[in-house]
Amino acid sequence: MSIAINVENVTKTFGETTVLSDITVAFEKGKVHGLIGRNGSGKTMLMKCICGFVPVTRGTITIDGLRLKKDMDFPKNIGVIIEAPGFLPSYNAYRNLKFLADIQGKIGKQEIREAIQKVGLDPDSKKHVGKYSLGMRQRLGLAQAIMEDPDILILDEPMNGLDKDGVAEMRRYLLDLKAAGKTILIASHSAEDIDVLCDTVHEMDKGVLTTIR
């Protein structure tokens, strides 16, 4: 069994408040792993810690064999949607992704255009992102997460704002990514999303993680 993400005895506190409590879990490569739980249960905080956005108070997180905050500050080969994707409202989809792609310089125009098309948006559209619906923003968020072809995807409620057809498309696309060998960690309020997509399911409640299957 090859492990993509290993979380060991992770605790996160803010002052007297514990938001993650001694979490140990391993996420295997090439599978879809589901996180469920009500708002405030710790799902998003765990994802932020895995991405390196928030340092843990205690414990270790290892990604592809490299220890976070020791061997690297941020995981290199990871695509992320956490909370509402933030884009520049007065630019179109392509320009927004081009600004982000230029930070690492790993991809060019063709890869950006393909990512936009894969999520069902038009790379030639001049429409400013500020005029997008919530569902269109979610699609663009996924395009941003996949455009550099990362091995690991961390997706916090990626179906937010999508209509029924959009949800079905997104599920098909995520299953295609899994078939291509990607590792996906997804948080969702939808029991159906979790049933259709996930190989393993973990529940968060008041900062405590329990493996369901």
VOMI-323511 format. One record per residue: residue in three letters; x, y negated, z of N, C-alpha, C, O in turn; residue number from 1. Coordinates in steps of 0.1 Angstrom, whole numbers. Last residue first. Layout:
! VOMI-323511
(site 'ALA',(X,Y,Z),(X,Y,Z),(X,Y,Z),(X,Y,Z),NUM)
...
END
This chain:
! VOMI-323511
(site 'ARG',(-153,-39,68),(-150,-27,60),(-137,-30,52),(-133,-21,44),213)
(site 'ILE',(-150,-56,90),(-163,-49,88),(-161,-37,79),(-166,-26,82),212)
(site 'THR',(-128,-68,114),(-129,-62,101),(-142,-53,100),(-144,-45,108),211)
(site 'THR',(-130,-99,129),(-134,-85,130),(-135,-80,116),(-141,-85,108),210)
(site 'LEU',(-114,-126,145),(-117,-119,133),(-119,-104,136),(-112,-98,143),209)
(site 'VAL',(-124,-156,162),(-120,-142,163),(-124,-134,151),(-135,-136,145),208)
(site 'GLY',(-135,-181,161),(-120,-179,160),(-115,-165,161),(-103,-163,160),207)
(site 'LYS',(-162,-177,162),(-155,-184,172),(-140,-182,173),(-134,-180,183),206)
(site 'ASP',(-159,-152,139),(-168,-157,149),(-161,-164,160),(-154,-157,168),205)
(site 'MET',(-156,-137,108),(-150,-147,117),(-162,-151,126),(-172,-155,122),204)
(site 'GLU',(-152,-105,93),(-161,-115,99),(-154,-124,109),(-146,-119,117),203)
(site 'HIS',(-143,-92,62),(-138,-96,76),(-147,-107,81),(-150,-117,74),202)
(site 'VAL',(-141,-66,38),(-149,-77,44),(-145,-79,59),(-144,-70,66),201)
(site 'THR',(-127,-55,7),(-127,-55,22),(-135,-67,27),(-136,-78,20),200)
(site 'ASP',(-136,-59,-18),(-131,-46,-15),(-131,-44,1),(-133,-34,6),199)
(site 'CYS',(-163,-79,-32),(-152,-77,-22),(-149,-62,-19),(-158,-54,-18),198)
(site 'LEU',(-184,-86,-50),(-170,-89,-53),(-159,-82,-44),(-149,-78,-49),197)
(site 'VAL',(-209,-78,-41),(-205,-76,-55),(-190,-77,-57),(-185,-69,-65),196)
(site 'ASP',(-210,-85,-14),(-212,-71,-18),(-207,-69,-32),(-201,-58,-35),195)
(site 'ILE',(-205,-113,-16),(-195,-104,-8),(-197,-90,-13),(-187,-83,-15),194)
(site 'ASP',(-227,-122,-30),(-213,-124,-35),(-203,-114,-29),(-195,-108,-36),193)
(site 'GLU',(-247,-114,-12),(-246,-108,-25),(-232,-110,-31),(-227,-100,-37),192)
(site 'ALA',(-243,-131,10),(-241,-117,12),(-240,-109,-2),(-232,-100,-3),191)
(site 'SER',(-228,-162,9),(-237,-153,1),(-234,-138,4),(-223,-134,0),190)
(site 'HIS',(-210,-177,19),(-222,-176,28),(-231,-166,21),(-241,-161,28),189)
(site 'SER',(-175,-168,17),(-188,-171,11),(-199,-169,21),(-198,-160,29),188)
(site 'ALA',(-141,-169,9),(-151,-171,19),(-164,-175,12),(-165,-183,3),187)
(site 'ILE',(-117,-147,-4),(-129,-156,-7),(-137,-157,5),(-140,-147,12),186)
(site 'LEU',(-87,-140,-19),(-93,-142,-6),(-105,-152,-7),(-102,-163,-10),185)
(site 'ILE',(-74,-119,-43),(-83,-130,-40),(-88,-129,-26),(-93,-119,-22),184)
(site 'THR',(-48,-111,-64),(-53,-109,-50),(-61,-121,-47),(-57,-132,-49),183)
(site 'LYS',(-48,-97,-97),(-47,-108,-88),(-53,-104,-74),(-61,-95,-73),182)
(site 'GLY',(-50,-78,-117),(-40,-76,-106),(-39,-87,-96),(-30,-87,-88),181)
(site 'ALA',(-69,-79,-135),(-56,-83,-140),(-45,-83,-129),(-34,-86,-131),180)
(site 'ALA',(-91,-74,-119),(-87,-63,-129),(-73,-66,-134),(-65,-57,-138),179)
(site 'LYS',(-93,-99,-107),(-89,-88,-99),(-84,-76,-108),(-74,-70,-105),178)
(site 'LEU',(-102,-113,-130),(-89,-117,-123),(-84,-105,-115),(-72,-102,-115),177)
(site 'ASP',(-127,-101,-134),(-116,-100,-144),(-103,-103,-138),(-93,-96,-142),176)
(site 'LEU',(-139,-110,-110),(-137,-95,-112),(-126,-93,-123),(-119,-83,-122),175)
(site 'LEU',(-141,-137,-116),(-133,-133,-105),(-130,-118,-106),(-119,-113,-102),174)
(site 'TYR',(-159,-136,-138),(-145,-141,-140),(-136,-136,-129),(-124,-132,-131),173)
(site 'ARG',(-182,-126,-127),(-175,-118,-138),(-161,-123,-139),(-152,-114,-140),172)
(site 'ARG',(-187,-148,-109),(-184,-134,-104),(-177,-126,-115),(-168,-119,-111),171)
(site 'MET',(-191,-168,-128),(-180,-169,-118),(-177,-155,-113),(-165,-152,-111),170)
(site 'GLU',(-215,-159,-140),(-203,-161,-148),(-191,-161,-139),(-181,-154,-142),169)
(site 'ALA',(-233,-160,-118),(-230,-147,-125),(-217,-148,-133),(-209,-139,-133),168)
(site 'VAL',(-232,-187,-112),(-227,-178,-102),(-224,-165,-109),(-214,-159,-106),167)
(site 'GLY',(-243,-198,-135),(-230,-201,-132),(-224,-192,-122),(-212,-188,-123),166)
(site 'ASP',(-269,-188,-134),(-261,-183,-145),(-246,-186,-142),(-237,-178,-145),165)
(site 'LYS',(-278,-202,-110),(-278,-187,-111),(-268,-182,-122),(-261,-172,-120),164)
(site 'ASP',(-255,-230,-105),(-268,-224,-107),(-266,-208,-109),(-255,-203,-108),163)
(site 'LEU',(-233,-241,-79),(-235,-234,-92),(-249,-229,-93),(-255,-224,-83),162)
(site 'GLY',(-229,-251,-54),(-234,-260,-64),(-236,-253,-78),(-241,-260,-87),161)
(site 'ASN',(-203,-228,-46),(-211,-240,-41),(-216,-248,-53),(-208,-252,-62),160)
(site 'MET',(-186,-207,-51),(-199,-208,-58),(-208,-220,-55),(-219,-221,-60),159)
(site 'PRO',(-164,-208,-34),(-162,-213,-48),(-175,-213,-56),(-176,-220,-67),158)
(site 'GLU',(-158,-209,-5),(-171,-212,-11),(-170,-216,-25),(-175,-227,-29),157)
(site 'ASP',(-125,-210,-10),(-134,-213,1),(-148,-218,-5),(-149,-229,-10),156)
(site 'LEU',(-101,-190,-20),(-113,-196,-25),(-123,-198,-14),(-128,-188,-9),155)
(site 'ILE',(-70,-184,-31),(-77,-186,-18),(-89,-195,-21),(-87,-207,-25),154)
(site 'LEU',(-52,-160,-50),(-62,-171,-50),(-69,-172,-37),(-73,-161,-31),153)
(site 'ILE',(-21,-151,-63),(-30,-151,-51),(-39,-163,-52),(-35,-174,-55),152)
(site 'ASP',(-6,-154,-85),(-9,-141,-82),(-20,-140,-71),(-27,-130,-69),151)
(site 'PRO',(-15,-181,-108),(-9,-176,-96),(-14,-162,-93),(-24,-157,-99),150)
(site 'ASP',(-16,-197,-133),(-16,-182,-133),(-10,-177,-120),(-1,-168,-121),149)
(site 'GLU',(-21,-224,-133),(-7,-220,-133),(-5,-205,-131),(6,-200,-128),148)
(site 'MET',(-49,-224,-132),(-42,-229,-144),(-27,-225,-144),(-22,-223,-155),147)
(site 'ILE',(-65,-218,-110),(-60,-207,-119),(-50,-212,-129),(-44,-203,-136),146)
(site 'ALA',(-72,-242,-97),(-66,-231,-89),(-60,-220,-98),(-50,-214,-94),145)
(site 'GLN',(-83,-257,-118),(-71,-262,-111),(-64,-250,-104),(-52,-249,-104),144)
(site 'ALA',(-106,-241,-122),(-97,-243,-133),(-83,-247,-127),(-73,-243,-132),143)
(site 'LEU',(-119,-245,-97),(-114,-232,-100),(-104,-233,-112),(-93,-226,-112),142)
(site 'GLY',(-125,-272,-100),(-117,-268,-89),(-111,-254,-92),(-99,-252,-89),141)
(site 'LEU',(-143,-271,-122),(-130,-277,-124),(-120,-274,-113),(-108,-272,-115),140)
(site 'ARG',(-164,-258,-108),(-157,-252,-120),(-143,-258,-122),(-134,-250,-125),139)
(site 'GLN',(-170,-278,-90),(-165,-265,-85),(-158,-257,-96),(-148,-251,-94),138)
(site 'ARG',(-179,-298,-107),(-167,-300,-99),(-161,-287,-94),(-149,-285,-93),137)
(site 'MET',(-202,-286,-116),(-191,-289,-126),(-178,-291,-118),(-167,-287,-123),136)
(site 'GLY',(-217,-285,-92),(-213,-273,-99),(-202,-275,-108),(-193,-266,-109),135)
(site 'LEU',(-221,-313,-87),(-213,-305,-78),(-208,-292,-84),(-197,-288,-82),134)
(site 'SER',(-216,-331,-119),(-224,-325,-108),(-215,-317,-99),(-203,-315,-102),133)
(site 'TYR',(-196,-359,-128),(-198,-345,-127),(-208,-341,-116),(-209,-348,-106),132)
(site 'LYS',(-187,-385,-128),(-201,-383,-133),(-205,-368,-132),(-216,-364,-137),131)
(site 'GLY',(-161,-384,-121),(-170,-390,-112),(-185,-389,-116),(-194,-391,-107),130)
(site 'VAL',(-149,-374,-143),(-152,-364,-133),(-161,-370,-123),(-169,-363,-116),129)
(site 'HIS',(-161,-386,-175),(-153,-388,-162),(-158,-379,-151),(-170,-376,-150),128)
(site 'LYS',(-160,-371,-206),(-168,-374,-194),(-159,-375,-182),(-152,-366,-179),127)
(site 'LYS',(-149,-363,-229),(-144,-375,-223),(-151,-379,-210),(-147,-389,-204),126)
(site 'SER',(-139,-329,-236),(-149,-339,-231),(-143,-351,-225),(-133,-350,-218),125)
(site 'ASP',(-121,-310,-243),(-121,-322,-251),(-131,-333,-246),(-132,-344,-252),124)
(site 'PRO',(-126,-288,-226),(-114,-296,-225),(-113,-309,-233),(-105,-317,-230),123)
(site 'ASP',(-156,-281,-211),(-150,-285,-224),(-138,-293,-222),(-138,-304,-217),122)
(site 'LEU',(-161,-252,-190),(-161,-266,-193),(-154,-269,-206),(-147,-260,-212),121)
(site 'GLY',(-158,-225,-182),(-171,-230,-189),(-172,-245,-191),(-183,-250,-192),120)
(site 'VAL',(-135,-216,-173),(-145,-218,-163),(-158,-224,-169),(-166,-229,-162),119)
(site 'LYS',(-119,-214,-197),(-123,-202,-189),(-134,-204,-179),(-141,-195,-177),118)
(site 'GLN',(-114,-241,-203),(-124,-233,-211),(-128,-221,-204),(-140,-217,-204),117)
(site 'ILE',(-95,-248,-184),(-108,-255,-185),(-119,-247,-192),(-130,-247,-188),116)
(site 'ALA',(-75,-230,-192),(-81,-229,-178),(-94,-236,-178),(-104,-231,-172),115)
(site 'GLU',(-68,-240,-217),(-74,-226,-216),(-81,-225,-202),(-91,-218,-201),114)
(site 'ARG',(-58,-265,-211),(-70,-264,-219),(-76,-250,-218),(-89,-249,-216),113)
(site 'ILE',(-35,-257,-197),(-45,-266,-190),(-58,-264,-198),(-69,-262,-192),112)
(site 'GLU',(-20,-243,-216),(-25,-236,-204),(-36,-244,-197),(-45,-238,-192),111)
(site 'GLN',(-15,-264,-235),(-23,-253,-239),(-29,-245,-226),(-41,-241,-226),110)
(site 'LYS',(1,-283,-221),(-12,-287,-226),(-21,-275,-228),(-33,-274,-225),109)
(site 'GLY',(20,-264,-197),(18,-275,-206),(3,-276,-210),(-6,-271,-204),108)
(site 'ILE',(35,-256,-165),(26,-253,-176),(25,-266,-185),(27,-277,-181),107)
(site 'LYS',(52,-265,-145),(53,-251,-149),(45,-248,-162),(48,-238,-169),106)
(site 'GLY',(54,-290,-132),(60,-288,-145),(61,-274,-150),(70,-271,-158),105)
(site 'GLN',(45,-298,-107),(55,-287,-108),(61,-285,-121),(72,-279,-122),104)
(site 'ILE',(31,-321,-115),(39,-321,-102),(49,-310,-103),(61,-312,-98),103)
(site 'ASP',(17,-317,-138),(30,-324,-140),(38,-324,-127),(50,-326,-127),102)
(site 'ALA',(-7,-307,-129),(3,-298,-136),(16,-304,-136),(26,-297,-135),101)
(site 'LEU',(-20,-330,-121),(-16,-320,-111),(-6,-311,-117),(4,-307,-110),100)
(site 'PHE',(-24,-344,-145),(-17,-350,-134),(-12,-340,-124),(0,-341,-119),99)
(site 'LYS',(-39,-325,-158),(-26,-328,-163),(-18,-335,-153),(-6,-332,-151),98)
(site 'LEU',(-63,-325,-145),(-55,-313,-144),(-41,-316,-148),(-31,-310,-143),97)
(site 'ASN',(-72,-351,-153),(-70,-347,-139),(-61,-336,-137),(-52,-336,-128),96)
(site 'ARG',(-73,-348,-180),(-63,-358,-174),(-61,-354,-160),(-50,-355,-155),95)
(site 'TYR',(-94,-329,-183),(-81,-326,-188),(-70,-335,-181),(-60,-331,-177),94)
(site 'ALA',(-117,-343,-172),(-112,-330,-166),(-97,-328,-170),(-88,-325,-162),93)
(site 'ASN',(-111,-379,-171),(-118,-367,-175),(-111,-354,-169),(-101,-355,-162),92)
(site 'TYR',(-112,-404,-145),(-105,-397,-155),(-113,-384,-159),(-121,-379,-151),91)
(site 'SER',(-123,-415,-122),(-124,-423,-135),(-116,-417,-146),(-113,-423,-156),90)
(site 'PRO',(-120,-399,-100),(-133,-400,-106),(-133,-407,-119),(-142,-405,-127),89)
(site 'LEU',(-97,-374,-94),(-97,-389,-97),(-110,-391,-105),(-111,-386,-116),88)
(site 'PHE',(-108,-349,-70),(-102,-354,-83),(-104,-369,-84),(-111,-375,-77),87)
(site 'GLY',(-109,-323,-47),(-107,-338,-48),(-101,-341,-62),(-90,-337,-65),86)
(site 'PRO',(-133,-299,-39),(-121,-302,-47),(-120,-317,-49),(-130,-324,-53),85)
(site 'ALA',(-144,-295,-6),(-147,-300,-19),(-135,-304,-27),(-126,-312,-22),84)
(site 'GLU',(-127,-265,7),(-136,-276,8),(-139,-283,-6),(-136,-276,-16),83)
(site 'ILE',(-102,-253,-13),(-106,-254,1),(-115,-267,2),(-110,-278,-1),82)
(site 'ILE',(-89,-233,-36),(-100,-242,-35),(-104,-242,-20),(-109,-232,-15),81)
(site 'VAL',(-57,-225,-50),(-65,-228,-38),(-77,-237,-42),(-76,-246,-49),80)
(site 'GLY',(-31,-201,-57),(-41,-211,-62),(-52,-213,-52),(-56,-203,-46),79)
(site 'ILE',(3,-194,-55),(-10,-194,-48),(-19,-205,-55),(-14,-216,-57),78)
(site 'ASN',(32,-191,-51),(24,-185,-62),(10,-183,-57),(5,-172,-57),77)
(site 'LYS',(44,-204,-29),(46,-209,-43),(36,-204,-53),(31,-211,-61),76)
(site 'PRO',(34,-216,2),(35,-205,-7),(36,-210,-22),(28,-219,-25),75)
(site 'PHE',(54,-240,18),(42,-237,12),(44,-225,3),(54,-224,-4),74)
(site 'ASP',(79,-237,30),(69,-246,36),(55,-243,31),(46,-243,39),73)
(site 'MET',(97,-207,36),(91,-217,27),(81,-225,34),(76,-221,45),72)
(site 'ASP',(108,-192,56),(114,-190,43),(109,-201,33),(115,-203,23),71)
(site 'LYS',(92,-207,76),(106,-203,78),(113,-201,65),(124,-208,63),70)
(site 'LYS',(67,-213,68),(74,-223,76),(88,-218,81),(94,-225,89),69)
(site 'LEU',(61,-179,61),(56,-193,60),(63,-201,71),(64,-197,83),68)
(site 'ARG',(82,-155,49),(76,-160,61),(73,-175,59),(82,-183,56),67)
(site 'LEU',(77,-133,22),(84,-145,27),(75,-151,38),(63,-152,37),66)
(site 'GLY',(62,-112,13),(74,-109,20),(82,-121,25),(92,-119,32),65)
(site 'ASP',(39,-124,3),(48,-117,-7),(62,-115,0),(72,-117,-7),64)
(site 'ILE',(38,-141,32),(32,-140,19),(42,-135,9),(53,-141,7),63)
(site 'THR',(30,-141,66),(40,-137,56),(32,-135,42),(22,-128,42),62)
(site 'ILE',(28,-158,95),(21,-155,83),(31,-153,72),(40,-161,70),61)
(site 'THR',(27,-153,131),(34,-155,118),(25,-151,107),(16,-143,108),60)
(site 'GLY',(23,-170,163),(21,-160,154),(28,-163,140),(35,-173,139),59)
(site 'ARG',(8,-202,173),(16,-190,176),(13,-180,165),(3,-180,158),58)
(site 'THR',(-1,-223,158),(4,-226,172),(13,-214,176),(24,-216,181),57)
(site 'VAL',(5,-230,123),(-1,-222,134),(6,-225,147),(17,-230,148),56)
(site 'PRO',(0,-259,104),(9,-250,111),(2,-242,122),(-7,-248,129),55)
(site 'VAL',(-19,-262,75),(-20,-265,89),(-10,-255,96),(-11,-243,93),54)
(site 'PHE',(-12,-255,49),(-16,-269,51),(-17,-273,66),(-15,-284,70),53)
(site 'GLY',(-5,-230,42),(6,-238,48),(2,-253,50),(10,-261,53),52)
(site 'CYS',(-24,-212,35),(-18,-221,25),(-7,-230,29),(-1,-236,21),51)
(site 'ILE',(-30,-201,60),(-24,-193,50),(-17,-201,39),(-7,-197,34),50)
(site 'CYS',(-43,-224,72),(-30,-219,77),(-23,-210,67),(-10,-211,66),49)
(site 'LYS',(-66,-225,56),(-56,-236,56),(-43,-232,61),(-32,-237,57),48)
(site 'MET',(-78,-201,62),(-73,-203,49),(-63,-214,48),(-53,-213,41),47)
(site 'LEU',(-84,-206,89),(-75,-195,86),(-69,-197,72),(-57,-195,70),46)
(site 'MET',(-102,-227,85),(-89,-230,92),(-79,-219,89),(-67,-221,87),45)
(site 'THR',(-123,-214,73),(-116,-224,65),(-102,-227,72),(-92,-229,65),44)
(site 'LYS',(-132,-197,94),(-128,-192,81),(-119,-202,74),(-108,-198,69),43)
(site 'GLY',(-141,-205,119),(-127,-204,117),(-122,-200,103),(-110,-199,101),42)
(site 'SER',(-167,-212,123),(-163,-199,128),(-148,-197,127),(-142,-189,134),41)
(site 'GLY',(-179,-234,111),(-172,-236,124),(-166,-223,130),(-161,-223,141),40)
(site 'ASN',(-207,-216,98),(-198,-228,98),(-192,-230,111),(-198,-228,122),39)
(site 'ARG',(-204,-180,102),(-211,-193,101),(-201,-205,101),(-189,-203,103),38)
(site 'GLY',(-189,-156,80),(-191,-162,93),(-198,-176,91),(-197,-182,81),37)
(site 'ILE',(-165,-137,60),(-179,-142,63),(-179,-148,77),(-170,-146,85),36)
(site 'LEU',(-143,-132,35),(-144,-137,48),(-158,-142,50),(-163,-151,42),35)
(site 'GLY',(-131,-105,14),(-141,-114,18),(-140,-119,33),(-137,-111,41),34)
(site 'HIS',(-108,-98,-11),(-110,-98,4),(-120,-109,8),(-118,-120,5),33)
(site 'VAL',(-100,-79,-38),(-108,-91,-34),(-112,-89,-19),(-118,-79,-15),32)
(site 'LYS',(-67,-68,-47),(-80,-66,-42),(-87,-80,-39),(-80,-90,-38),31)
(site 'GLY',(-40,-71,-53),(-48,-66,-63),(-63,-63,-59),(-70,-56,-66),30)
(site 'LYS',(-26,-63,-20),(-25,-69,-34),(-35,-63,-43),(-38,-51,-42),29)
(site 'GLU',(-43,-66,11),(-36,-58,1),(-36,-65,-13),(-46,-72,-16),28)
(site 'PHE',(-38,-84,40),(-46,-84,27),(-38,-77,16),(-28,-82,12),27)
(site 'ALA',(-41,-77,74),(-32,-76,62),(-42,-76,50),(-51,-68,49),26)
(site 'VAL',(-42,-94,105),(-49,-88,94),(-40,-88,82),(-31,-97,80),25)
(site 'THR',(-48,-108,136),(-39,-99,129),(-47,-92,118),(-57,-85,120),24)
(site 'ILE',(-52,-136,157),(-57,-129,145),(-46,-120,138),(-35,-126,136),23)
(site 'ASP',(-56,-151,181),(-48,-139,180),(-53,-130,169),(-56,-118,170),22)
(site 'SER',(-80,-172,172),(-76,-165,184),(-69,-151,181),(-76,-141,179),21)
(site 'LEU',(-84,-205,162),(-81,-191,158),(-75,-184,169),(-66,-189,176),20)
(site 'VAL',(-91,-225,179),(-100,-224,167),(-96,-210,160),(-105,-205,152),19)
(site 'THR',(-94,-236,212),(-88,-226,203),(-97,-223,191),(-109,-220,193),18)
(site 'THR',(-88,-267,228),(-97,-259,219),(-90,-249,211),(-80,-252,203),17)
(site 'GLU',(-71,-284,241),(-77,-273,249),(-86,-263,240),(-90,-253,245),16)
(site 'GLY',(-53,-291,213),(-55,-294,227),(-60,-282,234),(-53,-271,234),15)
(site 'PHE',(-61,-268,191),(-60,-283,191),(-63,-287,205),(-75,-287,210),14)
(site 'THR',(-45,-237,181),(-52,-246,191),(-50,-260,188),(-40,-265,182),13)
(site 'LYS',(-44,-206,167),(-43,-221,164),(-51,-228,174),(-63,-226,176),12)
(site 'THR',(-26,-176,164),(-35,-184,172),(-33,-199,167),(-21,-203,165),11)
(site 'VAL',(-19,-145,150),(-20,-159,147),(-30,-166,156),(-42,-162,157),10)
(site 'ASN',(-8,-119,148),(-10,-125,161),(-11,-140,160),(-5,-148,167),9)
(site 'GLU',(-1,-121,115),(2,-114,127),(1,-122,139),(8,-132,141),8)
(site 'VAL',(-10,-115,82),(-12,-124,93),(-11,-117,106),(-17,-106,108),7)
(site 'ASN',(2,-112,50),(2,-105,63),(1,-116,74),(10,-124,76),6)
(site 'ILE',(-7,-107,17),(-7,-117,28),(-8,-109,41),(-16,-100,43),5)
(site 'ALA',(-1,-84,1),(1,-98,-4),(2,-108,7),(11,-117,7),4)
(site 'ILE',(13,-52,4),(6,-63,11),(9,-77,5),(21,-80,3),3)
(site 'SER',(7,-21,-10),(15,-33,-11),(7,-45,-6),(-4,-48,-10),2)
(site 'MET',(9,12,0),(0,0,0),(9,-12,0),(17,-14,9),1)
END
